[in-house]
Amino acid sequence: MQVTKLVTTCELKNCPTIYATDRGTLLFQGETPTNHGLKIPDHETLVEIPTELIRKAIRDNLI
């Protein structure tokens, strides 16, 4: 899979980030929330990212 960084909240490695793939999908890097009370299948996960990251991606016409 080819991955391209679209937008991040900082230039460090471990910050919330949105990536595009060559498969026409997006990957989201962020915190894994706990104690949310949701039932998530074992093959899925939740990722928490700042709303500002989505706004920045839209503002920059990246998504």
Secondary structure as GFF3:
##gff-version 3
##sequence-region A 1 63
A	DSSP	beta_strand	3	8	.	.	.	ID=ss1
A	DSSP	beta_strand	17	21	.	.	.	ID=ss2
A	DSSP	beta_strand	26	29	.	.	.	ID=ss3
A	DSSP	alpha_helix	51	59	.	.	.	ID=ss4
###
